[in-house]
């Protein structure tokens, strides 16, 4: 083997390991202790709290799975593929999930009529962007806070 071939082989191996590591890190789904009250459906940073709605920005290093903020029955699911958006209603709480410019996939793991427990996975956004929850009347978080899925956002 020539030195150039050996160098290319090493570069290929390092690239494959790096990409695999990034894929595994990005698609992780760590255990979360589910707290009291209404909980955050997603990891991320609180971007705004307006009109009883909390908007959460999901950064590249955040976990991209979303969880049920309350226990209850899925009463409505709306998909807006042209807007890369999905809305899931659980009893009286709505979770809106929106994919980013790069990611065009919002995956839903529940169906209308399903009963789900608070903290159960409801879906994920590939290379995700934003998640919103409403109505929230007495938030325990403020703009700029970093939250984890399953963390209390309203008591």
C-alpha positions as CSV (number, residue, x, y, z in Angstrom):
1,X,0.0,0.0,0.0
2,X,1.3,3.5,-0.8
3,X,1.5,6.3,1.7
4,X,-1.3,8.2,-0.1
5,X,-3.6,5.1,-0.1
6,X,-2.9,4.6,3.6
7,X,-3.7,8.2,4.4
8,X,-6.9,8.1,2.4
9,X,-8.0,4.9,4.2
10,X,-7.3,6.6,7.6
11,X,-9.2,9.7,6.5
12,X,-12.2,7.6,5.4
13,X,-12.1,5.6,8.7
14,X,-12.0,8.8,10.8
15,X,-14.8,10.4,8.8
16,X,-17.0,7.3,9.1
17,X,-16.4,7.2,12.9
18,X,-17.1,10.9,13.2
19,X,-20.4,10.7,11.2
20,X,-21.5,7.6,13.1
21,X,-20.8,9.3,16.4
22,X,-22.7,12.4,15.4
23,X,-25.7,10.3,14.2
24,X,-25.8,8.4,17.5
25,X,-25.5,11.6,19.6
26,X,-28.1,13.4,17.5
27,X,-30.6,10.5,17.8
28,X,-30.2,9.8,21.5
29,X,-33.2,9.4,23.7
30,X,-32.0,9.7,27.3
31,X,-34.1,8.7,30.3
32,X,-36.0,11.6,31.8
33,X,-37.6,11.8,35.2
34,X,-41.1,13.3,34.6
35,X,-42.0,16.1,37.0
36,X,-45.3,17.4,38.4
37,X,-47.7,19.6,36.6
38,X,-47.7,20.2,32.8
39,X,-44.2,19.4,31.5
40,X,-42.2,20.6,28.6
41,X,-42.8,18.6,25.5
42,X,-39.2,19.2,24.3
43,X,-35.7,20.1,25.2
44,X,-34.7,23.6,24.2
45,X,-34.6,27.2,25.1
46,X,-37.8,29.2,25.8
47,X,-38.0,31.8,23.0
48,X,-41.2,33.4,23.9
49,X,-44.2,33.3,26.2
50,X,-47.1,35.1,24.6
51,X,-50.9,34.7,24.7
52,X,-50.7,31.5,26.9
53,X,-48.3,29.9,24.4
54,X,-44.7,28.9,25.1
55,X,-42.3,28.6,22.1
56,X,-39.3,26.5,22.5
57,X,-36.2,26.6,20.2
58,X,-34.6,23.1,19.8
59,X,-30.9,23.6,19.2
60,X,-28.6,21.2,17.4
61,X,-27.3,19.8,20.7
62,X,-30.8,19.3,22.3
63,X,-32.6,15.9,22.2
64,X,-35.0,16.0,19.3
65,X,-37.7,13.7,20.7
66,X,-40.9,15.2,22.0
67,X,-42.9,13.9,24.9
68,X,-46.5,14.2,26.1
69,X,-46.9,17.2,28.4
70,X,-49.9,15.7,30.2
71,X,-51.5,12.3,30.4
72,X,-54.6,11.9,28.3
73,X,-56.2,11.0,25.0
74,X,-55.0,12.2,21.6
75,X,-58.0,14.1,20.4
76,X,-56.6,15.7,17.2
77,X,-53.6,15.4,14.9
78,X,-53.1,17.8,12.1
79,X,-50.3,17.6,9.5
80,X,-49.2,20.5,7.4
81,X,-46.5,19.0,5.1
82,X,-46.1,22.1,3.0
83,X,-45.3,24.1,6.2
84,X,-43.3,21.2,7.7
85,X,-45.5,21.4,10.8
86,X,-47.6,19.0,12.9
87,X,-50.1,19.8,15.7
88,X,-51.1,17.2,18.3
89,X,-53.8,17.9,20.8
90,X,-54.0,15.9,24.1
91,X,-57.2,16.7,26.0
92,X,-57.0,20.5,26.2
93,X,-53.3,21.0,25.6
94,X,-51.8,21.5,22.1
95,X,-48.2,20.7,21.1
96,X,-47.1,22.3,17.8
97,X,-44.0,20.9,16.2
98,X,-42.2,22.6,13.3
99,X,-39.2,21.3,11.4
100,X,-36.4,23.6,10.3
101,X,-35.0,24.7,7.0
102,X,-32.7,21.7,6.7
103,X,-34.8,19.0,8.2
104,X,-38.0,18.4,6.4
105,X,-39.3,15.6,8.7
106,X,-41.7,15.8,11.6
107,X,-42.3,12.2,12.8
108,X,-45.4,11.4,14.9
109,X,-45.6,8.2,17.0
110,X,-49.2,8.5,18.2
111,X,-52.7,8.3,16.6
112,X,-56.0,10.0,17.4
113,X,-57.8,8.1,20.2
114,X,-54.5,6.8,21.8
115,X,-54.3,7.2,25.5
116,X,-50.8,8.3,26.5
117,X,-49.0,8.9,29.8
118,X,-47.3,12.1,30.6
119,X,-43.7,11.9,29.4
120,X,-44.4,9.3,26.7
121,X,-42.7,9.9,23.4
122,X,-45.1,11.4,20.9
123,X,-42.6,11.9,18.1
124,X,-39.5,13.7,17.0
125,X,-38.2,16.3,14.6
126,X,-35.2,15.4,12.5
127,X,-32.7,18.2,12.8
128,X,-35.6,19.9,14.6
129,X,-36.3,23.5,15.1
130,X,-39.2,24.5,17.3
131,X,-41.9,23.2,19.5
132,X,-44.8,25.2,21.1
133,X,-47.3,24.3,23.8
134,X,-50.6,26.0,24.6
135,X,-52.6,27.0,26.5
136,X,-50.3,27.6,29.5
137,X,-51.8,30.0,32.0
138,X,-49.3,30.1,34.9
139,X,-45.8,29.2,33.5
140,X,-43.0,28.4,35.9
141,X,-40.4,29.2,33.2
142,X,-39.3,32.4,31.6
143,X,-37.8,33.5,28.3
144,X,-34.2,32.4,28.0
145,X,-34.6,29.3,30.3
146,X,-33.2,26.0,29.0
147,X,-35.7,23.2,29.6
148,X,-35.7,19.5,29.2
149,X,-38.6,17.3,28.1
150,X,-40.4,16.2,31.2
151,X,-39.5,19.3,33.2
152,X,-42.4,21.2,34.9
153,X,-43.4,24.4,32.9
154,X,-46.7,24.9,34.7
155,X,-48.1,23.9,38.0
